[in-house]
Amino acid sequence: MIRRIDLRGADPGADYSAAVPRADFDVEAAVPAVHAICEDVRTRGLEAIRELSERFDGVAVDDLRVSPEALSTALERLDPDIRAALEESIARLRATCANELEQDAVTDLGPGARVTHRKVPVGRVGLYVPGGLAPLVSSVLMNVVPAQTAGVGSIALASPPQREFGGAVHPTILAACALLGVEEVYAVGGAQAIAMFAYGTGPCAKVDLVTGPGNIYTVTAKRLLKGLVGIDSEAGPTEIAILADDTADPAYVAADLLSQAEHDPLAAAVLVTPSDRLADAVAAELETQVAATKHVERIRTSLSGRQSGVVLVDDLEQGLDVVNAYAAEHLEIHTEDAASYAARVRNAGAIFVGPYAPVSLGDYCAGSNHVLPTAGCACHSSGLSVRAFTKSVHVVDYSRAALDAVAGHVVTLAEAEDLPGHGAAVKARFS
């Protein structure tokens, strides 16, 4: 079901970045179609969104904005156990987000010379919650809680209309919105939702920032509209990598690979190990566990795809090189002294240490955020956090004496750049 890639004996210092190919998730190929969707929304507004919803979601939606009554009803009807689980997840995420808040940094460079690095929340955000193969209610929490903690004053959320519910947003997603006090919710999905946020269409005012994961059309729209609005990252199909040795439990490893393969046929599941014994045991466990699970076809497609595999390495040192080059969205460490290996990982969206920290925990209730960079972007990008919903502003406060102390340097550097007007702006204050 899952292929093997043997990297044993590779040259020291080899580049492993392409050792495990990613799935065929070609954003560039989707650009023409998504550009047409975005332009349609920009030029025709609500009419275009309604037509696109009917074409892609199979439902006609008259009123895109969810009514307050629908939100309150969804919360009233929410299963008590689901509500309790959501409340626990919210509490844990709020606690970690509160610790992420950054204070203003004040630097005094001399008498009367002060620079303040001020953190300011984004004014208005558009949060996207997928609802295609699964109603990702947990993504409501992961988007909303850090935005609220950051102090964002205006929050709008969009999720696809569901045929099963007569064109309404999935009721569990609505209930989570109500639980968090989010009142502005739209039944719009895909690229048209991102365009609605970016252009300010119909009842939805333009936003400053769009966050949240999605399919190839959603990701492509974020790429095309970046600049018109800010984005968090291009978070596409999920991926898990596991670095493991002979101490790992093959049943745990197989279950965790399966858990992420369940998301999407394009999901990636990668095991990196120096142990043939573990590789054989995990392959056997996968056969047994996949046969007994619900989404068999989806999971088999993921595990047998080019994006998944068991990577055999000489030792854990080579394994570390491989996982750092791969830069997985989720990385689990199942080794002896797992914490020491985790401390040496440079590139991963989130790291899960030891046998009792599965990715599923992070998906729901660890207190971490599950909106993470995919497709190798963890080598330069971070997961969603409070920081994503804030921006930095430098506040420069100098007295006359403090300016005088550096005026000569300013004039000298201005003349070096052949910008005499810059220097004149300083000289004018002392003439």
N, C-alpha and C positions, 0 to 999 in steps of 0.2 A: 504493500500500500504506500509506503513512504520510501523514497530512494535513499541511497547512501552516496556520500561524497568523501573520498579518501584523500586527505591532505597530508598524510603521514609522509615524512621524508622530504617535505618541501624545503626550498632554500631558506635559510634564516633571513628574516627581513622581507619575506615575500609579501606582496600586496594581496590581501584576502578580500578586498572590498567587493569583488565580483564572484567570489567563490560560491555564494548562494544567490542565484539570480532572483530578482524580484518578480512578482506577477506582472502580467501584461496589463498595466494600469497607465495607459498612455494619455496623459493630460494634453499633450500637444495635439494628438489626433482628435481630441474632443473640442478643441478650441473653436473651429468654425461653427459647429452646431450650437455651442454655448454662447458664442458671440452673437449669433442670430437671436437667441432667446433673450439675452440681456438688452439688445437693441430694441426688440419687440416690446419689452417692458418699459424701456425708457421712452419710446415714442407713443405707445398706445395705452400704457398704464393699466388700469384695472381690467379693461376688456381683454388685454393680452394675458394677464395672469389667470383670469377665469378660463380662457381657451386652453392655455397650457396645462392647467390643472385637469381639465377634462381629457386632454390628450395623454398626459403622462400618468395621472392618478386614477383616471376612469370615473371621475365624479364631477358634477357641476356644483360649484360653490358660489352662491349668491353673495352672502355676507362673509367676507374674509375674516373679519375680527370676531373672535369668540366672545359671546355675551357674558356678563357677570353671572347671570343665572346658571349658565352652563358650567362655569367654573365652580360655583358653590355646590351645585348638584353633584358634580363629579367627586368632590371631596366628601360630601355626605354619604355617597354610595361606595366609597373606597373600602375595600376589605380591611378590617382592623389590624390584621397581621401585617399587611403591606404598609399600612400607615405607620405602625410601630417600627418597621424596618427602615422606612424612609426617615422617620424622626431620629432614629439612632445614627443613620448615615449623615444626616444634616448636622447633628450635634458634633460628630467627630470631625467633619469637614470644616465646620465653623471654628473649631478649636485650632486646627492647623493653620487655617487662613488668618486667624487673628495674630498668630505668631509670625506670619509673613509680612505684616504691615511694616513699612519702613518709615522711620522718623526723618524729619528734615535734618540734613547735615550742614552745620554752620562752621565755616572756616574763617578765622580772623587772621589776616595776612599782615597786620600791623595796625597801629592806631587809626581808626576811622576807615579801615579797608576790610570789608566783609563780603564774602560770597556765600550765599545759602543755596544748597541743592534741595529744592522743594519738590515733594511728590504730590501730584494733583490727579484726582480721579478723572477718567474720561467722562464727558458730559452725557452721552447717550450711546447705548450699545444694542446691537441686534444679535440675539442668541439663537443658534440653529440646533434643533434636536431631531435626529433621523427617526424615521418611522416605517421604513420599507420592509426589510426582512424581519425586523423585531422592533417593538415599541420601546425605545431606549429611555425609559423613565429616569434612569440613573444619570443620563446626560443633562437632564433638567437641573439636577442638583449641582453637577460639576461645573456648569456654566453660571448658574445664578448665584450660588453662595460666594464665590470669590468676587463677583461683581458687586454684590451687596456689601461685602466686607471692605472692599476698596472705597466704597462711598459713591458709587455710580448713582446719579440722581434719576435717570430715566432708562428703564429696561423694557425692551420688546422681545418677544420670543415667537419663533415660527416653527411649525412642525407639519408634515404632510397631512392632507385630508385622507380619511380612511373610508374606502367603499363599505367595509363591514359596519361602519357606524354612520352611514348615510352622508358622508362627506365631512363629518366632524373630525377633529383631532382625537387621537386615542384617549379614552376617558382617564386612564391611569396617568398619562402625561398631564392632562388638565388638572387632575387632582393634586399632582406634585406642584404645579404652578400655583394653585390656590393655597396649598400648604405653606408655600414660601412667600405668599403675598404678591405674586406677579399677576398684574391685572390686564396687561396688554399682550394678548396672545392671538396669533394669526394662523388660520388653516391654509398654509401655503408651504409647498415643499420644493426641493431641488434648486436648480439654478435660478428659477424665477423668484424664490424666496430671498436669495442673496441679492438679486437685482432690486427687489422691492426695498430692502434695507438700504442699499447703496444710493438709490435715486430718490427715495421718499415717494412712494406710490400710494395713491388713494388715501385711506385713513392712516397709513403708516408714515410718520415723519422720518426724514433722513437720519441715519445713525452716523456715529463717528467711527465705530469699530464693530466688526462682525467676528464672532467666535463660534466654535463648535465643529464636530466632525461631520462627514457626509460621504456620498458616493462620488464617482468621477465627475459628474456634472456639477455637483456642489463645490468640489475642490477646484475645478476649472474656473467656475464663476468667481471664486475668491481670488484666484490668480489674476484673472482679467480685470477685476474691479479694485485690486489693491492699488492704493494711491488715491483713488476717489474715496475709499474708506480704508481704515486700518484692518488687518486681519491678524489672528493669532498664529496660525500655521496652516499648511496644507495637509490636514489629517485625513488620510485615506484608509484603505482596508487594513484591518488590525494585523499585528504580527507579534509572535512570541519567540524568543530564543532562550534556551536553557543550557547553561554550562554545568556539566555533571560528571562525577567520577563514580568509582565502584561503591561508594557509601550511599549513593542515591537509591531511593525506593522506586523501582521501575513502574509500579502502579501509580504513584504520585506523578511521575514525569509524564506518563502516557495520558493521565487524566488532564493534566495542565495543557499539554499540546492540543488535546481534543477540545478543551474548553474554548480556546481561541479560534480553532478551525470552525467551530459552530457558528461564528459570526457571519461568515461570508465565504463563498467558493474561492475568492481571491485571497483569503486570509493566509498568512504564512506561519508555519510551525517548524522550528529548527532546533534540533538537539545537537550540541557540540560536546563530544566526549572522547577521552582516550581509551575507553573500555569497550571492547568487542562484546563482552558479556552483557553489559548494560544495554548496548545497542540491540542485541538479540532479544533481551527480555522486554524492552520497551516496544519493539515491533510486535512481539507476541501479545502484549497487553493491549496494544492498539486494536489488533484484530478482534479481541474479545470485547473491549469496551465500546468500540464504534458500533459493533453489531447490536449492542444492547441499548444504544442511545436513541434519541428522537430524530434528529436531523441527519440521518445516515448519508443520504446522497450529497448534501451540502458539505459534510465533513470529509467524506471520501474524496470529493473533488479537490478540496483544499489540501488534504494531506498528500495526495498523489500529484499535485501540481508542481511545476518547476520551481515555485517559490518556497517549497517545503523540503526538508531532508534531514538525515542524520549525518553530521559531519564528523569524521574520524580524524583525530589529531594525535600527535606523538605524546603530548602531556598537557597538563593544565596551563602551562606557560604559553604554549602555542594556542591553546584554546582561548586564553585571554586576548591574544592578538586577533584571533578570528572574530570574537564577539565585539571587540572594540572597532574593528573594521566594518562589521555588519551594522552596528549602531541601531539595535532593535528598539522598537517602541516599548516593549516589555522585555526585561531580562531577568530570569530566575537563576539563582546560584544554588545548586545542590551538590556541594562538595564538603569534604572535611575542612573545618575552619572556614566556613563560607563567608563570614564577615570580612576576613582578611582579603579574600579574592574580590569581594564586592567593593572594597575600598580602593581597588586598583582599576576599576572600570571607569573609563573616561566618557564613553559614548553609549548612552541608553536614555530612553525617555523616563523610565522608572526602573528601579532595581529591587528585586524581591529576594530576601536573604533567608536561606534555609528551607526546610521541608514544610514549615507551617506558615509560610507567607506566599500562598499561590496568587497568581494574577487576578483570579476571581475576587479575592479579598480587596484588591485595589480597585476593581471595577465598581464595587459597591460600598464597602464599609471600613476601609483601612484608615480613612482620614486623608488619603492622598487624592490626587486628581487623575482621572482616567482619560482626559483629553490630552493626547501626547503626540509628538512628532513621529511620523512614519516614513517609510521609503528611504531610510538612511539619514533623514534630516536631523536625527538626534546628535549628529556630530557638530551641529551649529545652532540648533534650536532647542527650546525648553518646552515643557508641558504647560498647560494652562494653570495660572496661579493669580493671586492678587496683583502681582506685578504687571501682568498682562493688561489689567484694567486701569493702570495708572500711567502717567507720563511725568517726565522730569522737567523742571524749569529752574534755570539758574537765575537767582536774584542778586544783582550786583549793587552794592551800597557803599560808595566811597565818599569821603569828605574832601574838601578842597585841598587840605594838606596831604591826604593820602594820594590824591591824583597827582599833586605836585611832585611827590616822591618818585613817581615812575614816568612823568610826562616826557622826560628826555628819551627814555627808551621807546615810548610809543612813537614819538616823532622820528627817531632813527629808523625804526622798523618800517614805518609808513614810507619814508623816503627810499628805503631799500627795495620796497615793492613798487616804487614809482606811483604812489598814491598820495600825493602831497595834501589833498583835501582831508585825508584822515588825520594827518599831523596838525593841519590848520585848525581842526575842530578842537584839539587840545590846547593849542597855543592861544586860541581866542579867549580862553578862560583865565589867562594870566597876562594879557596885554594891557 
